[in-house]
Amino acid sequence: MNRFENKVAVITGGNGGKENEMNHLGMGIALTAALAGTALGVAAAPEGKSSISTPVTALQYGPTGVSDGVHGELKAAPAYGDLGHGPHGTFIRMPPGFVSSVHIHTEDYWGVVVSGVAVNGLPGSADVPLPVGSYWFQKGGERHVTKCISPNECLFFISQQGKFDYVSDAVAK
């Protein structure tokens, strides 16, 4: 195992004007997808395939079925793989003010904050704000809560070796 296999690239963003913010967002999305997937060893293209570049405007978000019942539903856009069936890198859009229920995921995953300010922690723990460029590791089977505490939507990039699931605390017990 090399030193990159369990790391996720951290992309820093600026806090300049709106144009600067959009430039950093686009750059952050592209670099996060490329580096996080490569670092985890699951984004390698099959032999004979060409390299790809996907602009932020080409990402296609779809419903996840996960909602806090107040702020809306999480939306997901694939970068590589298939979050419903195995290893993947996926962009997740979380509405501002969203607070998940206490839940678990079967598989470990890494999350990188591309925009907004997130929190990911144990139930009842103090919030640790995670601004643009921050990351977290979520152990599979560990109860936690994920939040978007910024006034604007949060965008995360997650990389996971297995399929994504969301098991609410009521079901997990």
C-alpha positions in Angstrom: 0.0 0.0 0.0 1.5 3.4 -1.0 1.2 6.6 1.0 -1.6 7.9 -1.3 -4.0 5.0 -1.1 -5.8 6.3 2.0 -5.6 10.0 1.4 -7.9 12.5 -0.3 -6.6 15.6 -2.1 -7.4 18.8 -0.3 -8.3 21.7 -2.6 -8.1 25.2 -1.2 -10.4 27.9 -2.2 -10.3 31.7 -2.1 -12.6 34.1 -0.4 -12.6 36.8 -3.1 -15.4 38.0 -5.2 -18.2 35.9 -6.9 -16.1 35.5 -10.1 -13.1 34.3 -8.1 -15.4 32.0 -6.1 -16.7 30.4 -9.3 -13.2 30.0 -10.7 -12.1 28.3 -7.6 -15.3 26.1 -7.5 -14.7 24.9 -11.1 -11.0 24.3 -10.5 -11.7 22.6 -7.1 -14.3 20.3 -8.6 -12.0 19.2 -11.5 -9.0 18.7 -9.3 -10.9 17.0 -6.5 -12.4 14.5 -8.8 -9.1 13.7 -10.5 -6.9 13.6 -7.5 -9.2 11.9 -5.0 -10.1 9.1 -7.4 -6.5 8.6 -8.4 -5.3 8.7 -4.8 -7.7 5.9 -3.9 -6.8 3.8 -6.8 -10.3 3.4 -8.2 -10.4 6.0 -11.0 -8.0 4.5 -13.4 -9.4 4.4 -16.9 -9.7 1.0 -18.5 -6.9 0.2 -20.9 -7.4 1.9 -24.3 -9.7 4.6 -22.9 -9.0 8.3 -23.4 -8.6 10.8 -20.6 -11.7 12.9 -19.9 -12.3 16.4 -18.7 -15.8 17.3 -17.4 -16.7 21.0 -16.8 -18.9 21.7 -13.8 -21.8 22.7 -16.1 -21.9 19.1 -17.5 -22.4 17.4 -14.1 -25.8 15.8 -14.1 -27.4 15.6 -10.6 -30.1 13.2 -9.7 -32.2 12.5 -6.6 -30.8 10.4 -3.7 -34.0 9.9 -1.7 -32.2 11.4 1.3 -33.9 14.5 2.9 -34.0 16.2 6.2 -37.8 16.9 5.7 -37.2 20.6 5.9 -34.5 21.9 3.5 -34.8 19.4 0.6 -33.1 16.4 -0.8 -29.5 15.6 -1.4 -28.6 15.4 -5.1 -25.8 13.3 -6.5 -23.7 13.5 -9.7 -21.2 10.8 -10.7 -17.6 11.5 -11.5 -16.6 7.8 -11.8 -18.1 4.5 -10.9 -21.7 4.0 -9.7 -22.6 4.9 -6.2 -25.4 2.4 -6.1 -23.3 -0.6 -7.1 -19.7 -0.3 -6.1 -16.6 1.9 -5.9 -17.3 5.5 -6.9 -16.4 9.2 -6.8 -19.6 11.3 -6.5 -20.4 15.0 -6.1 -23.1 15.5 -3.4 -25.2 18.8 -3.2 -26.6 19.5 0.2 -29.1 22.4 0.7 -28.2 25.2 3.1 -29.4 24.4 6.7 -29.6 20.7 6.0 -29.1 18.5 9.0 -29.1 14.7 8.5 -30.7 12.3 10.9 -28.3 10.2 12.8 -27.2 7.5 10.4 -24.5 5.1 9.3 -23.0 3.9 6.0 -21.9 0.3 5.5 -18.7 1.3 3.8 -15.9 3.8 4.8 -15.7 7.0 2.7 -13.7 10.2 2.3 -15.5 13.6 1.8 -13.9 16.8 0.5 -15.7 20.1 0.8 -15.8 21.9 -2.6 -18.2 24.7 -1.6 -20.1 25.8 1.5 -19.3 25.0 5.1 -20.0 21.4 6.3 -20.0 19.6 9.6 -19.6 15.8 9.9 -19.4 14.4 13.4 -20.7 12.1 16.1 -24.2 12.7 17.5 -24.1 15.3 20.2 -20.5 16.4 19.5 -19.5 20.0 19.1 -19.7 21.2 15.5 -16.3 21.5 13.8 -16.8 23.7 10.7 -15.3 22.3 7.5 -14.9 25.2 5.0 -13.8 24.8 1.3 -10.8 22.6 1.0 -11.5 20.7 4.2 -12.0 16.9 4.3 -13.2 14.2 6.6 -13.0 10.4 6.8 -16.2 8.5 7.8 -15.8 5.0 9.2 -18.4 2.6 7.9 -20.9 1.6 10.6 -20.2 4.6 12.8 -23.2 6.7 13.8 -22.9 10.3 12.7 -24.6 13.5 11.5 -23.8 15.6 8.5 -24.8 19.3 8.1 -24.5 22.2 5.8 -24.1 25.2 8.1 -23.4 27.8 5.4 -26.0 30.2 4.0 -25.3 28.7 0.5 -25.6 25.1 -0.6 -22.7 22.7 0.2 -21.0 20.7 -2.4 -18.9 17.6 -1.4 -16.9 15.1 -3.3 -17.0 11.7 -1.8 -14.8 8.7 -2.7 -15.8 5.3 -1.5 -14.5 1.7 -2.2 -18.0 0.2 -2.0 -21.6 1.2 -2.8 -23.1 4.2 -1.0 -26.0 3.6 1.4 -27.7 5.7 4.1 -29.1 3.7 7.0 -31.0 5.9 9.5 -30.4 5.3 13.2 -33.9 3.9 13.6 -33.2 1.2 11.1 -29.6 0.6 12.3 -30.6 -0.2 15.9 
